[in-house]
Structures are given as structure tokens and as C-alpha cells.
Amino acid sequence: MPVPSYNEYIATLSRLTEHVDPTNPTAETTAIKMAADSLSALQSIDLGTLEQWTRDHPQDVPVLGLTVGLSQEKLKNALRQHIGTSGWVVAAKERPGEIVAMLDTKFGLVESLKAQVGRAYSFGDVLVARAGTRVTAVSASTSGRVLEDRIEAIAVELGLTYQTRTRFEGRFGRTAPCDLAIPAGGAAAQIVVAAKAFDSTGSKLTDAVREVEEMAEVRKGNQSVMAAIDGVGWLSRANDLRKIHTLWVNGEIDGMYTVSTLHRFKSDLQAAARYKGLI
């Protein structure tokens, strides 16, 4: 069938992750609140009491990071840079004093905690904090995983041998990443699929485009390249999405699908596999 226009394609994009009500408790928010309560209950706030608290609550070190405005990723980077490891649970058990000293020296942990523990917060304060937090946000990998799981399930349904999240070898021994390789990655790959779904925007979408372009560039003439691209995050990166669509229009990839058109993916995958003698 003819390749749909770009506008026809984006009309099939869908949100792959559900909205999360920030007022509903989750396991993570409950754990953070419990850790905050235990910090508020300290008789005094100083390096000594925080060292003991860290030793007693090794899994809650990220709450100390949140106290000084560090996301979990930024906390990992700070720990790696200053104490040589990003594994806070083990470090908290073995070297709690180093964690606390680093957070205090570099980020003013003690004074920041003293200032915040007894403060009354307004609704505006809550919204400001929510704007910068990722406590209730769904990670980018979650929506991507939804699509990966769907294309993998189709491969299973068709009885295909496959390998996920690997690299395949194309022309002149060059390799490129793929999310599904049939029957396997490396030089054995005959059909490769990219699954790139994002409900939020950012540089990761540009990286996804680069991966699909790399797949198209290195493919051999007898290899099929398909791309499952979905998620409302692409609506904010029209130029990036258009690049992949152009690859499809120009015949540099063999198909481009969203969740709502995975029935076409199944049909095209089955046809390609039969042509290559894989089923």
C-alpha cells in the first residue's frame, strides 16, 4: 500500500503512558514522606545526627539529595565525582559520614535542612516544587518499553527467533543499534526493527532519529529495516519525526508504524520473514 503522508502518520500518534494524578500516593511518594518525617523527628540537625540517620536509612539517601535540590541522576553524579561511587545504599552503610560531609560541603545540606524542616509551605510552594520534581513522572523509558514489548509480542506470535536491544552488522562490516533483530543480531540479522516511543520531548528524540538513520545507512540490500515510532512527544519535534518519515518515503526503511497500525507491522513482518525463509 502507498506510504501515508506525514500528516496522515502523525494523526495515528498516541499517548502511551497514563496521566499520573500528583495527589495520589505512590510507593515512591510514601517512602519520601516517611524519610522526611524521620528527618523532621531528629532532636538536632548536624553532621553527626545526619551521619547516623544516613547509616540507619541507606535507601533514603536520595531524600538528602532532594533536600538540596538534587535529582537522583544529579545525586549519582555528585557521589561518583566526590566519593568515587554512585551506589548510595552500600556507601551509606559503609561511609555515611563521607556522604553527609560531601552534601554539606558542596551543597549546604545542614543549613538547608534546618531552614526547611520547620517551615510552613503554601500551595504556591507545592506547585513550584512539583514543576521541578520527577516523583510522579513516568520515565521516558516506560513509554518506549511499551512499544518494544508490543513488537516483541508480535515476533513471538509469528514464531520468529529474535534478539532484543542489540546491534546488527550491515555493509562493509559496519554496525548499528536496533531494538529487535531477526533471527539474531550481528551478521545474522535479516530483519531489524527500531522502537522509539516518547510521550515527553527532549534531545533523546534526536538521538532516536540518529539511530534510525544509522540503521538505514548501514543496511545491506537484503536486510529489512522497520521502525515503530509513537508517542505524543514527537508532536513537539516535528522536524525529527519528519526525517524518519522521509526515510520511509525514499525507501531507505521498509515501514514505519504506530501502536494503532501495528496490525500492518505484523503483516509486513510476516511477509518479510516468509520471503527470507524465516517462517
N, C-alpha and C positions, 0 to 999 in steps of 0.2 A: 504494500500500500504506500501511497506517497507520503513523504515526510511532512508532518504538520508544520505550520508556520510557527514562528517564535511566540506570537500572541496566543495561538491555539495551545501551545505547550504550557505556557505559564498559567493558563486557565485551569490546568489539571493539578497545579501545585496544592499541597495540603499541609496543615499543621500536624506534625507527628507526635508532639508532646502535649499533654493536657495542661490547662491553666492550673496553677497551684495557688490556692487561697492562702495568703500570708498570715491570716489569723488562725488557721487550723494548725494544731500542734503536729509535729512530726517527731520521729525518733531523734533527729539531729537537734531540733529546737529544744526538745525536752532535756537532752543531755547538756546543752549550753546553759539553759536556765538553772539546772541543778548545780553545774560548776560555778555559775555566777553567785548562786545562793551560798555556796560553801566559801567563796572568796569574801562575800559580804559578812560572813559569820566570824571571820578572823578577828581575834582580840586586838591585834595590831597589824599594820601593814609595813613590813620592812623586808630587807633581803633574807633575813633568817626565817621569818614565817613563810615567805613565798617559796623559799627553797624546800621547806618541809612540805608545803602544800603540793609543790610540783612532784616531790617524791611519792606522796600519797595519791596523787591524781595524774599519773603519767599520760593517760589517754586524753586528758583535758588541756594539754599544753596549748593547742590552738586557741583556747579561750584567752590565754595570756596574750597571744598574738592579736586577737580581736580587740583586746583592751587598748592596745597602742596602734590600732588601725591596720594591722597586717592581715591580708587574706592568707588562706592556707598555703597557697603557692609562694607568696612572698615570705611567709614564715619559714618554709622549707629552704628557700634560697638564703635567708639570713643565717639559719642554723648551719647550712652547708659551708657558707663563707667563713663564719666566725668560730664554729666549734668542730667543723670537719665532718658533719653527718646531718642528713635531713630526717633521720629516723628518730622522732622525738620521744617515742614511748621508751625505747631502750635507753636513750640518753637521759631521760627524766629519772629513770630508776638508778642509773649509774653515776650521772653527773648533773644532778638537778641544779646545783649551785652555779655551774657554768651557764646553763640556760638562762637562769634568772639574772645573773650578772650581765650577760650579753644583752638581754632585753632592756635592762635598766640603763646600761652604759650607752647603748646605741639609740634607744627609743624612749627612755624616761619612764620605765614601767612603774616604779614605785609611786612617783608623784601623780602619774596619770591614773593609776588605780585609786589612790586616795581621793583624787578630785571627782571620780565618777561614782564610787560606791555609795556615797550618801546623797547624791544629787537627785532631785525630782525632775522627771522628764515630761515634756509636753508632747502633744500629738505631732507637732511640727518636728520635734527631735526624732520621733519614731520614723516619720516619713523620710527625713534626711538620712537616717541610718539604713533604712530599707533601700534607698536609692543606691547605696554603695555595697550592700551585702549580697551574698550569693547563697544565703542559708536555705531559701526556699526555691532557688532557681534550679531548673533541670539542666544538667551539664550538656554541653554540646555533643558529647559522645553518645548520650542517650538516644537522641533522635536518629543519629547515624546508625546506631546499633539496631534500631527498629527495622530500618531498611535492609541492613546486612542480614538480619535474621530472616526476613521475608524472601530474599533471593536465595539464601541457603536452603530454606524450606522447599523452594521450587526445584532446586537441584536434587534434593533428596527424593521429592515426589517423582521426578523423572528417572530416578535410579542411576544418576550420574556419580562418578567418582570425582572428587574435587578437593581443593585445598583452599583455606581461607587466609586472608591477610598475609600475603606472600609477595614475591617478585617473580616475574616471568622473563624469559630470555627471548629477545627478538632478533632483528637484523644485526649482523656483524658482532654478535655476542653481547650487544647492549641489553641492559635490563631496565625494567620499570615496575613500579608497585601496582598491585591490584588487590581488590578485596575478595575476589573469588577467581580461582584458576581451575580449569577443567582440562584434563583429568588431574593435573597437579601443576605446581609452579615450576620455575626453571625452564629448561629446554623442552620439557614435555608438554607445556601449555599449548592448547589448541583454541580454547575459548577463554577470554579473560573479561572480568566484569568489575567496574568501579561502582561503589555505593556511596554517594555523597549527599547526605540529608542534614539540613541545618534549619532550625527554627529561629535562630538568632544570627546576627550578621557579624562580620569581622574579617580579619586577614586570613582566617582558616578557609574561607570560601575561595580566596585567590589561590591558596595552596592546593585546594581540591582541583581547581581548574588546571593548574600546572601539572598535577598528577595525570589527569585525563589526557592532556596534550602530550605528555611524555609517553603514555601508553600508545596513542595514535602514531607518534613519531617513530617508535622502535618496532612496531608490529611487523611481522613478516606477512607476505601476501596470503599465506594460507592460515593465518590466525584471525579469529573473530574478536572484535573489541566492542563491548557493550557498556553502557553507563546508566545506572539508576540514579536519578538526580531529583530530589524532592525537598520540601520544607519551605516555609514562608520566609525564611531568612534570605532566600535567593531573590525575593522581590526587591530587596534593598541593594542588590548587587547585580543589576540588570546587565551591565557590560560583561561581567564574569560569566553569567549564565548564557548570554548570547554567544560567547566564544565556544562553549561546548555545543550549543545548538548548531553553530556554523560548521563544526567538525562533522556533525551528522549530515547536514545539508550537502557538504562536499564529499561525502562518502568516506571520510577518514576514520569514522567509527560506524558500527553497523546498526546501532539502535540506541535510543535514549528514552527512558521510562520513568514514570512516577508511580506511586503506590496505586493510584487509580487505574493505571494502564499496565499493571504487572501481568494481566492476562495476555497482553501482547508479548511481554517479555518471555513468558512461559512458552508461547507458541514459537517465537523466534529462536529461543534457546533450544527447544526440541528439534526444530528444523535444522539448525546448525549442527547439533550433535548427531543427528541422523546422517547428514551429508558427510560428516567426518568419520562415520562408522563408530561413534562412541555409544550409541544405543541401537 
